[in-house]
Amino acid sequence: MGVTSDGALIIKHLSVCEQVFYQPRQGELQEITLTQNSNEMYYEALEFAKLYQQRQINHKGLKYSVISSELLTEIRKQIHVKFPADND
């Protein structure tokens, strides 16, 4: 929940923004949920495609993606997790 001087935002399942409500300090709870794509990775893929088309290879978000990917790969390696695609 985020609080401002005017009210608060209440977000159910923050990672997917399942439902979003605004609670003004004076007034009734209002649902302000927007329809989301059923694929949770849709918006990330859309942003990636935009950056690729614009040839923004040094975008700061890409640096974090590489770090995350390297970290997850190392974790999987250390705990011996293999996916079917790893055999390719």
PDB file of N, CA, C and O in Angstrom, chain B, residues numbered from 101:
ATOM      1  N   MET B 101       0.854  -1.175   0.000  1.00  0.00           N
ATOM      2  CA  MET B 101       0.000   0.000   0.000  1.00  0.00           C
ATOM      3  C   MET B 101       0.893   1.229   0.000  1.00  0.00           C
ATOM      4  O   MET B 101       1.830   1.312   0.794  1.00  0.00           O
ATOM      5  N   GLY B 102       0.614   2.194  -0.889  1.00  0.00           N
ATOM      6  CA  GLY B 102       1.336   3.456  -0.922  1.00  0.00           C
ATOM      7  C   GLY B 102       0.463   4.550  -0.328  1.00  0.00           C
ATOM      8  O   GLY B 102      -0.720   4.644  -0.655  1.00  0.00           O
ATOM      9  N   VAL B 103       1.031   5.375   0.536  1.00  0.00           N
ATOM     10  CA  VAL B 103       0.254   6.418   1.203  1.00  0.00           C
ATOM     11  C   VAL B 103       0.769   7.788   0.767  1.00  0.00           C
ATOM     12  O   VAL B 103       1.977   8.023   0.741  1.00  0.00           O
ATOM     13  N   THR B 104      -0.152   8.692   0.426  1.00  0.00           N
ATOM     14  CA  THR B 104       0.182  10.078   0.123  1.00  0.00           C
ATOM     15  C   THR B 104      -0.629  10.953   1.069  1.00  0.00           C
ATOM     16  O   THR B 104      -1.388  10.450   1.898  1.00  0.00           O
ATOM     17  N   SER B 105      -0.466  12.259   0.940  1.00  0.00           N
ATOM     18  CA  SER B 105      -1.251  13.147   1.799  1.00  0.00           C
ATOM     19  C   SER B 105      -2.722  13.144   1.408  1.00  0.00           C
ATOM     20  O   SER B 105      -3.581  13.553   2.190  1.00  0.00           O
ATOM     21  N   ASP B 106      -3.010  12.682   0.193  1.00  0.00           N
ATOM     22  CA  ASP B 106      -4.397  12.673  -0.282  1.00  0.00           C
ATOM     23  C   ASP B 106      -5.114  11.342  -0.076  1.00  0.00           C
ATOM     24  O   ASP B 106      -6.344  11.290  -0.083  1.00  0.00           O
ATOM     25  N   GLY B 107      -4.343  10.261   0.108  1.00  0.00           N
ATOM     26  CA  GLY B 107      -4.966   8.962   0.251  1.00  0.00           C
ATOM     27  C   GLY B 107      -3.949   7.849   0.088  1.00  0.00           C
ATOM     28  O   GLY B 107      -2.751   8.059   0.277  1.00  0.00           O
ATOM     29  N   ALA B 108      -4.425   6.667  -0.262  1.00  0.00           N
ATOM     30  CA  ALA B 108      -3.556   5.502  -0.377  1.00  0.00           C
ATOM     31  C   ALA B 108      -3.927   4.673  -1.598  1.00  0.00           C
ATOM     32  O   ALA B 108      -5.088   4.617  -2.003  1.00  0.00           O
ATOM     33  N   LEU B 109      -2.909   4.025  -2.179  1.00  0.00           N
ATOM     34  CA  LEU B 109      -3.131   3.031  -3.226  1.00  0.00           C
ATOM     35  C   LEU B 109      -3.021   1.660  -2.584  1.00  0.00           C
ATOM     36  O   LEU B 109      -2.110   1.403  -1.796  1.00  0.00           O
ATOM     37  N   ILE B 110      -3.948   0.787  -2.922  1.00  0.00           N
ATOM     38  CA  ILE B 110      -3.943  -0.582  -2.423  1.00  0.00           C
ATOM     39  C   ILE B 110      -3.850  -1.479  -3.650  1.00  0.00           C
ATOM     40  O   ILE B 110      -4.723  -1.453  -4.517  1.00  0.00           O
ATOM     41  N   ILE B 111      -2.777  -2.277  -3.713  1.00  0.00           N
ATOM     42  CA  ILE B 111      -2.538  -3.121  -4.888  1.00  0.00           C
ATOM     43  C   ILE B 111      -2.523  -4.577  -4.454  1.00  0.00           C
ATOM     44  O   ILE B 111      -1.691  -4.983  -3.641  1.00  0.00           O
ATOM     45  N   LYS B 112      -3.455  -5.370  -5.004  1.00  0.00           N
ATOM     46  CA  LYS B 112      -3.533  -6.795  -4.711  1.00  0.00           C
ATOM     47  C   LYS B 112      -2.559  -7.514  -5.636  1.00  0.00           C
ATOM     48  O   LYS B 112      -2.629  -7.351  -6.854  1.00  0.00           O
ATOM     49  N   HIS B 113      -1.655  -8.303  -5.075  1.00  0.00           N
ATOM     50  CA  HIS B 113      -0.616  -9.012  -5.833  1.00  0.00           C
ATOM     51  C   HIS B 113       0.194  -8.032  -6.669  1.00  0.00           C
ATOM     52  O   HIS B 113       0.050  -7.966  -7.890  1.00  0.00           O
ATOM     53  N   LEU B 114       1.033  -7.287  -6.003  1.00  0.00           N
ATOM     54  CA  LEU B 114       1.810  -6.206  -6.602  1.00  0.00           C
ATOM     55  C   LEU B 114       2.519  -6.611  -7.881  1.00  0.00           C
ATOM     56  O   LEU B 114       2.550  -5.829  -8.831  1.00  0.00           O
ATOM     57  N   SER B 115       3.086  -7.802  -7.938  1.00  0.00           N
ATOM     58  CA  SER B 115       3.872  -8.201  -9.112  1.00  0.00           C
ATOM     59  C   SER B 115       3.038  -8.290 -10.382  1.00  0.00           C
ATOM     60  O   SER B 115       3.581  -8.197 -11.483  1.00  0.00           O
ATOM     61  N   VAL B 116       1.736  -8.469 -10.247  1.00  0.00           N
ATOM     62  CA  VAL B 116       0.880  -8.553 -11.438  1.00  0.00           C
ATOM     63  C   VAL B 116      -0.236  -7.504 -11.429  1.00  0.00           C
ATOM     64  O   VAL B 116      -1.054  -7.462 -12.347  1.00  0.00           O
ATOM     65  N   CYS B 117      -0.270  -6.670 -10.407  1.00  0.00           N
ATOM     66  CA  CYS B 117      -1.314  -5.630 -10.277  1.00  0.00           C
ATOM     67  C   CYS B 117      -2.703  -6.201 -10.554  1.00  0.00           C
ATOM     68  O   CYS B 117      -3.451  -5.694 -11.389  1.00  0.00           O
ATOM     69  N   GLU B 118      -3.017  -7.253  -9.840  1.00  0.00           N
ATOM     70  CA  GLU B 118      -4.295  -7.942 -10.045  1.00  0.00           C
ATOM     71  C   GLU B 118      -5.484  -7.004  -9.877  1.00  0.00           C
ATOM     72  O   GLU B 118      -6.389  -6.985 -10.711  1.00  0.00           O
ATOM     73  N   GLN B 119      -5.480  -6.236  -8.811  1.00  0.00           N
ATOM     74  CA  GLN B 119      -6.507  -5.228  -8.583  1.00  0.00           C
ATOM     75  C   GLN B 119      -5.834  -4.020  -7.931  1.00  0.00           C
ATOM     76  O   GLN B 119      -4.937  -4.164  -7.100  1.00  0.00           O
ATOM     77  N   VAL B 120      -6.290  -2.820  -8.328  1.00  0.00           N
ATOM     78  CA  VAL B 120      -5.731  -1.594  -7.768  1.00  0.00           C
ATOM     79  C   VAL B 120      -6.885  -0.730  -7.270  1.00  0.00           C
ATOM     80  O   VAL B 120      -7.875  -0.526  -7.972  1.00  0.00           O
ATOM     81  N   PHE B 121      -6.739  -0.233  -6.062  1.00  0.00           N
ATOM     82  CA  PHE B 121      -7.764   0.606  -5.458  1.00  0.00           C
ATOM     83  C   PHE B 121      -7.136   1.914  -4.980  1.00  0.00           C
ATOM     84  O   PHE B 121      -5.962   1.950  -4.613  1.00  0.00           O
ATOM     85  N   TYR B 122      -7.919   2.974  -4.987  1.00  0.00           N
ATOM     86  CA  TYR B 122      -7.508   4.246  -4.411  1.00  0.00           C
ATOM     87  C   TYR B 122      -8.444   4.540  -3.248  1.00  0.00           C
ATOM     88  O   TYR B 122      -9.666   4.546  -3.402  1.00  0.00           O
ATOM     89  N   GLN B 123      -7.858   4.782  -2.095  1.00  0.00           N
ATOM     90  CA  GLN B 123      -8.630   5.123  -0.899  1.00  0.00           C
ATOM     91  C   GLN B 123      -8.302   6.557  -0.514  1.00  0.00           C
ATOM     92  O   GLN B 123      -7.284   6.802   0.134  1.00  0.00           O
ATOM     93  N   PRO B 124      -9.159   7.525  -0.906  1.00  0.00           N
ATOM     94  CA  PRO B 124      -8.895   8.904  -0.486  1.00  0.00           C
ATOM     95  C   PRO B 124      -9.081   9.034   1.019  1.00  0.00           C
ATOM     96  O   PRO B 124      -9.832   8.275   1.631  1.00  0.00           O
ATOM     97  N   ARG B 125      -8.394   9.998   1.603  1.00  0.00           N
ATOM     98  CA  ARG B 125      -8.531  10.216   3.055  1.00  0.00           C
ATOM     99  C   ARG B 125      -9.981  10.527   3.406  1.00  0.00           C
ATOM    100  O   ARG B 125     -10.491  10.082   4.434  1.00  0.00           O
ATOM    101  N   GLN B 126     -10.624  11.278   2.561  1.00  0.00           N
ATOM    102  CA  GLN B 126     -12.033  11.617   2.766  1.00  0.00           C
ATOM    103  C   GLN B 126     -12.813  11.057   1.582  1.00  0.00           C
ATOM    104  O   GLN B 126     -12.818  11.666   0.512  1.00  0.00           O
ATOM    105  N   GLY B 127     -13.454   9.944   1.744  1.00  0.00           N
ATOM    106  CA  GLY B 127     -14.247   9.390   0.652  1.00  0.00           C
ATOM    107  C   GLY B 127     -14.212   7.879   0.609  1.00  0.00           C
ATOM    108  O   GLY B 127     -13.613   7.216   1.457  1.00  0.00           O
ATOM    109  N   GLU B 128     -14.876   7.357  -0.409  1.00  0.00           N
ATOM    110  CA  GLU B 128     -15.035   5.916  -0.539  1.00  0.00           C
ATOM    111  C   GLU B 128     -13.910   5.294  -1.349  1.00  0.00           C
ATOM    112  O   GLU B 128     -13.294   5.943  -2.195  1.00  0.00           O
ATOM    113  N   LEU B 129     -13.657   4.025  -1.073  1.00  0.00           N
ATOM    114  CA  LEU B 129     -12.683   3.235  -1.811  1.00  0.00           C
ATOM    115  C   LEU B 129     -13.108   3.167  -3.273  1.00  0.00           C
ATOM    116  O   LEU B 129     -14.270   2.895  -3.573  1.00  0.00           O
ATOM    117  N   GLN B 130     -12.163   3.416  -4.186  1.00  0.00           N
ATOM    118  CA  GLN B 130     -12.453   3.391  -5.621  1.00  0.00           C
ATOM    119  C   GLN B 130     -11.546   2.366  -6.296  1.00  0.00           C
ATOM    120  O   GLN B 130     -10.331   2.391  -6.102  1.00  0.00           O
ATOM    121  N   GLU B 131     -12.129   1.464  -7.085  1.00  0.00           N
ATOM    122  CA  GLU B 131     -11.297   0.530  -7.850  1.00  0.00           C
ATOM    123  C   GLU B 131     -10.823   1.236  -9.108  1.00  0.00           C
ATOM    124  O   GLU B 131     -11.628   1.803  -9.847  1.00  0.00           O
ATOM    125  N   ILE B 132      -9.511   1.202  -9.357  1.00  0.00           N
ATOM    126  CA  ILE B 132      -8.943   1.857 -10.539  1.00  0.00           C
ATOM    127  C   ILE B 132      -8.138   0.855 -11.381  1.00  0.00           C
ATOM    128  O   ILE B 132      -7.223   1.244 -12.107  1.00  0.00           O
ATOM    129  N   THR B 133      -8.479  -0.419 -11.282  1.00  0.00           N
ATOM    130  CA  THR B 133      -7.793  -1.483 -12.006  1.00  0.00           C
ATOM    131  C   THR B 133      -7.942  -1.289 -13.513  1.00  0.00           C
ATOM    132  O   THR B 133      -9.022  -0.969 -14.011  1.00  0.00           O
ATOM    133  N   LEU B 134      -6.832  -1.488 -14.228  1.00  0.00           N
ATOM    134  CA  LEU B 134      -6.846  -1.499 -15.691  1.00  0.00           C
ATOM    135  C   LEU B 134      -6.703  -2.937 -16.155  1.00  0.00           C
ATOM    136  O   LEU B 134      -6.032  -3.735 -15.501  1.00  0.00           O
ATOM    137  N   THR B 135      -7.318  -3.274 -17.262  1.00  0.00           N
ATOM    138  CA  THR B 135      -7.219  -4.619 -17.804  1.00  0.00           C
ATOM    139  C   THR B 135      -5.767  -4.913 -18.158  1.00  0.00           C
ATOM    140  O   THR B 135      -5.108  -4.125 -18.837  1.00  0.00           O
ATOM    141  N   GLN B 136      -5.284  -6.046 -17.693  1.00  0.00           N
ATOM    142  CA  GLN B 136      -3.907  -6.458 -17.951  1.00  0.00           C
ATOM    143  C   GLN B 136      -3.893  -7.626 -18.928  1.00  0.00           C
ATOM    144  O   GLN B 136      -4.850  -8.398 -18.994  1.00  0.00           O
ATOM    145  N   ASN B 137      -2.814  -7.754 -19.683  1.00  0.00           N
ATOM    146  CA  ASN B 137      -2.643  -8.894 -20.564  1.00  0.00           C
ATOM    147  C   ASN B 137      -2.503 -10.150 -19.710  1.00  0.00           C
ATOM    148  O   ASN B 137      -1.895 -10.098 -18.640  1.00  0.00           O
ATOM    149  N   SER B 138      -3.047 -11.264 -20.156  1.00  0.00           N
ATOM    150  CA  SER B 138      -3.002 -12.490 -19.358  1.00  0.00           C
ATOM    151  C   SER B 138      -1.582 -13.049 -19.241  1.00  0.00           C
ATOM    152  O   SER B 138      -1.280 -13.769 -18.289  1.00  0.00           O
ATOM    153  N   ASN B 139      -0.721 -12.731 -20.186  1.00  0.00           N
ATOM    154  CA  ASN B 139       0.675 -13.151 -20.110  1.00  0.00           C
ATOM    155  C   ASN B 139       1.433 -12.117 -19.288  1.00  0.00           C
ATOM    156  O   ASN B 139       1.576 -10.970 -19.711  1.00  0.00           O
ATOM    157  N   GLU B 140       1.915 -12.514 -18.125  1.00  0.00           N
ATOM    158  CA  GLU B 140       2.573 -11.583 -17.220  1.00  0.00           C
ATOM    159  C   GLU B 140       3.852 -10.985 -17.802  1.00  0.00           C
ATOM    160  O   GLU B 140       4.295  -9.931 -17.345  1.00  0.00           O
ATOM    161  N   MET B 141       4.449 -11.629 -18.791  1.00  0.00           N
ATOM    162  CA  MET B 141       5.695 -11.131 -19.385  1.00  0.00           C
ATOM    163  C   MET B 141       5.438 -10.259 -20.615  1.00  0.00           C
ATOM    164  O   MET B 141       6.391  -9.793 -21.240  1.00  0.00           O
ATOM    165  N   TYR B 142       4.182 -10.030 -20.973  1.00  0.00           N
ATOM    166  CA  TYR B 142       3.830  -9.271 -22.174  1.00  0.00           C
ATOM    167  C   TYR B 142       4.478  -7.887 -22.195  1.00  0.00           C
ATOM    168  O   TYR B 142       5.066  -7.492 -23.202  1.00  0.00           O
ATOM    169  N   TYR B 143       4.375  -7.165 -21.108  1.00  0.00           N
ATOM    170  CA  TYR B 143       4.858  -5.786 -21.086  1.00  0.00           C
ATOM    171  C   TYR B 143       6.382  -5.727 -21.141  1.00  0.00           C
ATOM    172  O   TYR B 143       6.946  -4.816 -21.747  1.00  0.00           O
ATOM    173  N   GLU B 144       7.050  -6.694 -20.513  1.00  0.00           N
ATOM    174  CA  GLU B 144       8.501  -6.752 -20.601  1.00  0.00           C
ATOM    175  C   GLU B 144       8.933  -7.056 -22.033  1.00  0.00           C
ATOM    176  O   GLU B 144       9.874  -6.446 -22.540  1.00  0.00           O
ATOM    177  N   ALA B 145       8.251  -7.994 -22.683  1.00  0.00           N
ATOM    178  CA  ALA B 145       8.572  -8.334 -24.076  1.00  0.00           C
ATOM    179  C   ALA B 145       8.312  -7.143 -24.992  1.00  0.00           C
ATOM    180  O   ALA B 145       9.092  -6.887 -25.910  1.00  0.00           O
ATOM    181  N   LEU B 146       7.241  -6.426 -24.757  1.00  0.00           N
ATOM    182  CA  LEU B 146       6.920  -5.243 -25.556  1.00  0.00           C
ATOM    183  C   LEU B 146       8.021  -4.184 -25.416  1.00  0.00           C
ATOM    184  O   LEU B 146       8.453  -3.597 -26.408  1.00  0.00           O
ATOM    185  N   GLU B 147       8.461  -3.948 -24.197  1.00  0.00           N
ATOM    186  CA  GLU B 147       9.536  -2.973 -23.956  1.00  0.00           C
ATOM    187  C   GLU B 147      10.839  -3.426 -24.605  1.00  0.00           C
ATOM    188  O   GLU B 147      11.562  -2.619 -25.189  1.00  0.00           O
ATOM    189  N   PHE B 148      11.135  -4.720 -24.500  1.00  0.00           N
ATOM    190  CA  PHE B 148      12.340  -5.262 -25.129  1.00  0.00           C
ATOM    191  C   PHE B 148      12.288  -5.057 -26.639  1.00  0.00           C
ATOM    192  O   PHE B 148      13.275  -4.631 -27.239  1.00  0.00           O
ATOM    193  N   ALA B 149      11.150  -5.354 -27.257  1.00  0.00           N
ATOM    194  CA  ALA B 149      11.007  -5.180 -28.705  1.00  0.00           C
ATOM    195  C   ALA B 149      11.197  -3.716 -29.101  1.00  0.00           C
ATOM    196  O   ALA B 149      11.829  -3.421 -30.115  1.00  0.00           O
ATOM    197  N   LYS B 150      10.649  -2.802 -28.300  1.00  0.00           N
ATOM    198  CA  LYS B 150      10.804  -1.371 -28.583  1.00  0.00           C
ATOM    199  C   LYS B 150      12.273  -0.966 -28.520  1.00  0.00           C
ATOM    200  O   LYS B 150      12.771  -0.277 -29.410  1.00  0.00           O
ATOM    201  N   LEU B 151      12.963  -1.395 -27.469  1.00  0.00           N
ATOM    202  CA  LEU B 151      14.384  -1.066 -27.335  1.00  0.00           C
ATOM    203  C   LEU B 151      15.199  -1.657 -28.480  1.00  0.00           C
ATOM    204  O   LEU B 151      16.121  -1.020 -28.990  1.00  0.00           O
ATOM    205  N   TYR B 152      14.856  -2.872 -28.877  1.00  0.00           N
ATOM    206  CA  TYR B 152      15.561  -3.526 -29.986  1.00  0.00           C
ATOM    207  C   TYR B 152      15.347  -2.749 -31.286  1.00  0.00           C
ATOM    208  O   TYR B 152      16.297  -2.487 -32.024  1.00  0.00           O
ATOM    209  N   GLN B 153      14.108  -2.388 -31.556  1.00  0.00           N
ATOM    210  CA  GLN B 153      13.814  -1.640 -32.786  1.00  0.00           C
ATOM    211  C   GLN B 153      14.511  -0.288 -32.804  1.00  0.00           C
ATOM    212  O   GLN B 153      14.923   0.180 -33.865  1.00  0.00           O
ATOM    213  N   GLN B 154      14.648   0.337 -31.656  1.00  0.00           N
ATOM    214  CA  GLN B 154      15.320   1.635 -31.566  1.00  0.00           C
ATOM    215  C   GLN B 154      16.833   1.485 -31.422  1.00  0.00           C
ATOM    216  O   GLN B 154      17.557   2.476 -31.326  1.00  0.00           O
ATOM    217  N   ARG B 155      17.303   0.240 -31.407  1.00  0.00           N
ATOM    218  CA  ARG B 155      18.723  -0.072 -31.276  1.00  0.00           C
ATOM    219  C   ARG B 155      19.352   0.567 -30.030  1.00  0.00           C
ATOM    220  O   ARG B 155      20.489   1.036 -30.056  1.00  0.00           O
ATOM    221  N   GLN B 156      18.583   0.570 -28.954  1.00  0.00           N
ATOM    222  CA  GLN B 156      19.066   1.108 -27.678  1.00  0.00           C
ATOM    223  C   GLN B 156      19.780   0.001 -26.905  1.00  0.00           C
ATOM    224  O   GLN B 156      19.252  -0.544 -25.937  1.00  0.00           O
ATOM    225  N   ILE B 157      20.991  -0.314 -27.357  1.00  0.00           N
ATOM    226  CA  ILE B 157      21.714  -1.441 -26.746  1.00  0.00           C
ATOM    227  C   ILE B 157      22.351  -1.094 -25.410  1.00  0.00           C
ATOM    228  O   ILE B 157      22.782  -1.993 -24.689  1.00  0.00           O
ATOM    229  N   ASN B 158      22.420   0.165 -25.067  1.00  0.00           N
ATOM    230  CA  ASN B 158      23.015   0.550 -23.794  1.00  0.00           C
ATOM    231  C   ASN B 158      21.984   1.047 -22.788  1.00  0.00           C
ATOM    232  O   ASN B 158      22.329   1.765 -21.849  1.00  0.00           O
ATOM    233  N   HIS B 159      20.739   0.674 -22.974  1.00  0.00           N
ATOM    234  CA  HIS B 159      19.683   1.073 -22.056  1.00  0.00           C
ATOM    235  C   HIS B 159      19.987   0.515 -20.672  1.00  0.00           C
ATOM    236  O   HIS B 159      20.382  -0.644 -20.553  1.00  0.00           O
ATOM    237  N   LYS B 160      19.807   1.329 -19.609  1.00  0.00           N
ATOM    238  CA  LYS B 160      20.175   0.902 -18.254  1.00  0.00           C
ATOM    239  C   LYS B 160      19.438  -0.354 -17.805  1.00  0.00           C
ATOM    240  O   LYS B 160      19.984  -1.144 -17.035  1.00  0.00           O
ATOM    241  N   GLY B 161      18.211  -0.549 -18.271  1.00  0.00           N
ATOM    242  CA  GLY B 161      17.462  -1.743 -17.890  1.00  0.00           C
ATOM    243  C   GLY B 161      18.090  -3.020 -18.412  1.00  0.00           C
ATOM    244  O   GLY B 161      17.972  -4.073 -17.786  1.00  0.00           O
ATOM    245  N   LEU B 162      18.757  -2.937 -19.555  1.00  0.00           N
ATOM    246  CA  LEU B 162      19.386  -4.129 -20.128  1.00  0.00           C
ATOM    247  C   LEU B 162      20.550  -4.601 -19.265  1.00  0.00           C
ATOM    248  O   LEU B 162      20.798  -5.802 -19.156  1.00  0.00           O
ATOM    249  N   LYS B 163      21.257  -3.667 -18.657  1.00  0.00           N
ATOM    250  CA  LYS B 163      22.364  -4.029 -17.764  1.00  0.00           C
ATOM    251  C   LYS B 163      21.835  -4.886 -16.617  1.00  0.00           C
ATOM    252  O   LYS B 163      22.452  -5.884 -16.247  1.00  0.00           O
ATOM    253  N   TYR B 164      20.694  -4.494 -16.059  1.00  0.00           N
ATOM    254  CA  TYR B 164      20.108  -5.256 -14.952  1.00  0.00           C
ATOM    255  C   TYR B 164      19.600  -6.614 -15.420  1.00  0.00           C
ATOM    256  O   TYR B 164      19.645  -7.587 -14.667  1.00  0.00           O
ATOM    257  N   SER B 165      19.121  -6.684 -16.646  1.00  0.00           N
ATOM    258  CA  SER B 165      18.674  -7.965 -17.195  1.00  0.00           C
ATOM    259  C   SER B 165      19.838  -8.935 -17.322  1.00  0.00           C
ATOM    260  O   SER B 165      19.712 -10.113 -16.988  1.00  0.00           O
ATOM    261  N   VAL B 166      20.971  -8.439 -17.805  1.00  0.00           N
ATOM    262  CA  VAL B 166      22.155  -9.287 -17.953  1.00  0.00           C
ATOM    263  C   VAL B 166      22.641  -9.764 -16.585  1.00  0.00           C
ATOM    264  O   VAL B 166      22.958 -10.941 -16.414  1.00  0.00           O
ATOM    265  N   ILE B 167      22.698  -8.865 -15.625  1.00  0.00           N
ATOM    266  CA  ILE B 167      23.130  -9.238 -14.268  1.00  0.00           C
ATOM    267  C   ILE B 167      22.185 -10.292 -13.692  1.00  0.00           C
ATOM    268  O   ILE B 167      22.642 -11.281 -13.120  1.00  0.00           O
ATOM    269  N   SER B 168      20.881 -10.093 -13.836  1.00  0.00           N
ATOM    270  CA  SER B 168      19.897 -11.052 -13.321  1.00  0.00           C
ATOM    271  C   SER B 168      20.048 -12.406 -13.995  1.00  0.00           C
ATOM    272  O   SER B 168      20.014 -13.443 -13.334  1.00  0.00           O
ATOM    273  N   SER B 169      20.214 -12.392 -15.303  1.00  0.00           N
ATOM    274  CA  SER B 169      20.371 -13.640 -16.054  1.00  0.00           C
ATOM    275  C   SER B 169      21.620 -14.396 -15.618  1.00  0.00           C
ATOM    276  O   SER B 169      21.580 -15.608 -15.406  1.00  0.00           O
ATOM    277  N   GLU B 170      22.732 -13.671 -15.486  1.00  0.00           N
ATOM    278  CA  GLU B 170      23.976 -14.308 -15.043  1.00  0.00           C
ATOM    279  C   GLU B 170      23.838 -14.880 -13.639  1.00  0.00           C
ATOM    280  O   GLU B 170      24.313 -15.981 -13.365  1.00  0.00           O
ATOM    281  N   LEU B 171      23.197 -14.145 -12.761  1.00  0.00           N
ATOM    282  CA  LEU B 171      23.005 -14.599 -11.386  1.00  0.00           C
ATOM    283  C   LEU B 171      22.131 -15.851 -11.338  1.00  0.00           C
ATOM    284  O   LEU B 171      22.471 -16.823 -10.663  1.00  0.00           O
ATOM    285  N   LEU B 172      21.022 -15.827 -12.043  1.00  0.00           N
ATOM    286  CA  LEU B 172      20.124 -16.988 -12.048  1.00  0.00           C
ATOM    287  C   LEU B 172      20.794 -18.205 -12.679  1.00  0.00           C
ATOM    288  O   LEU B 172      20.603 -19.330 -12.216  1.00  0.00           O
ATOM    289  N   THR B 173      21.574 -17.986 -13.729  1.00  0.00           N
ATOM    290  CA  THR B 173      22.295 -19.092 -14.367  1.00  0.00           C
ATOM    291  C   THR B 173      23.291 -19.711 -13.395  1.00  0.00           C
ATOM    292  O   THR B 173      23.408 -20.934 -13.316  1.00  0.00           O
ATOM    293  N   GLU B 174      24.010 -18.864 -12.653  1.00  0.00           N
ATOM    294  CA  GLU B 174      24.978 -19.369 -11.671  1.00  0.00           C
ATOM    295  C   GLU B 174      24.274 -20.122 -10.539  1.00  0.00           C
ATOM    296  O   GLU B 174      24.757 -21.164 -10.097  1.00  0.00           O
ATOM    297  N   ILE B 175      23.149 -19.608 -10.073  1.00  0.00           N
ATOM    298  CA  ILE B 175      22.391 -20.300  -9.023  1.00  0.00           C
ATOM    299  C   ILE B 175      21.939 -21.663  -9.505  1.00  0.00           C
ATOM    300  O   ILE B 175      22.087 -22.661  -8.800  1.00  0.00           O
ATOM    301  N   ARG B 176      21.381 -21.705 -10.718  1.00  0.00           N
ATOM    302  CA  ARG B 176      20.933 -22.990 -11.282  1.00  0.00           C
ATOM    303  C   ARG B 176      22.098 -23.962 -11.395  1.00  0.00           C
ATOM    304  O   ARG B 176      21.954 -25.147 -11.095  1.00  0.00           O
ATOM    305  N   LYS B 177      23.258 -23.460 -11.830  1.00  0.00           N
ATOM    306  CA  LYS B 177      24.445 -24.300 -11.976  1.00  0.00           C
ATOM    307  C   LYS B 177      24.859 -24.885 -10.628  1.00  0.00           C
ATOM    308  O   LYS B 177      25.155 -26.075 -10.525  1.00  0.00           O
ATOM    309  N   GLN B 178      24.877 -24.038  -9.592  1.00  0.00           N
ATOM    310  CA  GLN B 178      25.327 -24.482  -8.269  1.00  0.00           C
ATOM    311  C   GLN B 178      24.376 -25.474  -7.606  1.00  0.00           C
ATOM    312  O   GLN B 178      24.808 -26.332  -6.837  1.00  0.00           O
ATOM    313  N   ILE B 179      23.081 -25.355  -7.904  1.00  0.00           N
ATOM    314  CA  ILE B 179      22.123 -26.283  -7.279  1.00  0.00           C
ATOM    315  C   ILE B 179      21.679 -27.384  -8.244  1.00  0.00           C
ATOM    316  O   ILE B 179      20.750 -28.143  -7.967  1.00  0.00           O
ATOM    317  N   HIS B 180      22.375 -27.447  -9.394  1.00  0.00           N
ATOM    318  CA  HIS B 180      22.182 -28.517 -10.375  1.00  0.00           C
ATOM    319  C   HIS B 180      20.769 -28.584 -10.960  1.00  0.00           C
ATOM    320  O   HIS B 180      20.200 -29.665 -11.108  1.00  0.00           O
ATOM    321  N   VAL B 181      20.220 -27.438 -11.284  1.00  0.00           N
ATOM    322  CA  VAL B 181      18.911 -27.387 -11.940  1.00  0.00           C
ATOM    323  C   VAL B 181      19.151 -27.308 -13.444  1.00  0.00           C
ATOM    324  O   VAL B 181      19.862 -26.424 -13.922  1.00  0.00           O
ATOM    325  N   LYS B 182      18.552 -28.238 -14.185  1.00  0.00           N
ATOM    326  CA  LYS B 182      18.680 -28.234 -15.648  1.00  0.00           C
ATOM    327  C   LYS B 182      17.285 -28.197 -16.265  1.00  0.00           C
ATOM    328  O   LYS B 182      16.367 -28.886 -15.821  1.00  0.00           O
ATOM    329  N   PHE B 183      17.158 -27.377 -17.294  1.00  0.00           N
ATOM    330  CA  PHE B 183      15.929 -27.326 -18.076  1.00  0.00           C
ATOM    331  C   PHE B 183      16.150 -28.090 -19.371  1.00  0.00           C
ATOM    332  O   PHE B 183      17.294 -28.241 -19.800  1.00  0.00           O
ATOM    333  N   PRO B 184      15.079 -28.581 -20.012  1.00  0.00           N
ATOM    334  CA  PRO B 184      15.243 -29.314 -21.270  1.00  0.00           C
ATOM    335  C   PRO B 184      16.032 -28.521 -22.319  1.00  0.00           C
ATOM    336  O   PRO B 184      16.791 -29.111 -23.087  1.00  0.00           O
ATOM    337  N   ALA B 185      15.868 -27.222 -22.361  1.00  0.00           N
ATOM    338  CA  ALA B 185      16.574 -26.405 -23.361  1.00  0.00           C
ATOM    339  C   ALA B 185      18.079 -26.335 -23.093  1.00  0.00           C
ATOM    340  O   ALA B 185      18.841 -25.953 -23.981  1.00  0.00           O
ATOM    341  N   ASP B 186      18.519 -26.698 -21.885  1.00  0.00           N
ATOM    342  CA  ASP B 186      19.942 -26.666 -21.560  1.00  0.00           C
ATOM    343  C   ASP B 186      20.726 -27.714 -22.337  1.00  0.00           C
ATOM    344  O   ASP B 186      21.947 -27.611 -22.447  1.00  0.00           O
ATOM    345  N   ASN B 187      20.054 -28.706 -22.869  1.00  0.00           N
ATOM    346  CA  ASN B 187      20.740 -29.778 -23.604  1.00  0.00           C
ATOM    347  C   ASN B 187      21.050 -29.383 -25.041  1.00  0.00           C
ATOM    348  O   ASN B 187      21.768 -30.099 -25.739  1.00  0.00           O
ATOM    349  N   ASP B 188      20.521 -28.261 -25.486  1.00  0.00           N
ATOM    350  CA  ASP B 188      20.766 -27.854 -26.874  1.00  0.00           C
ATOM    351  C   ASP B 188      22.165 -27.306 -27.065  1.00  0.00           C
ATOM    352  O   ASP B 188      22.530 -26.920 -28.175  1.00  0.00           O
TER     353      ASP B 188
END
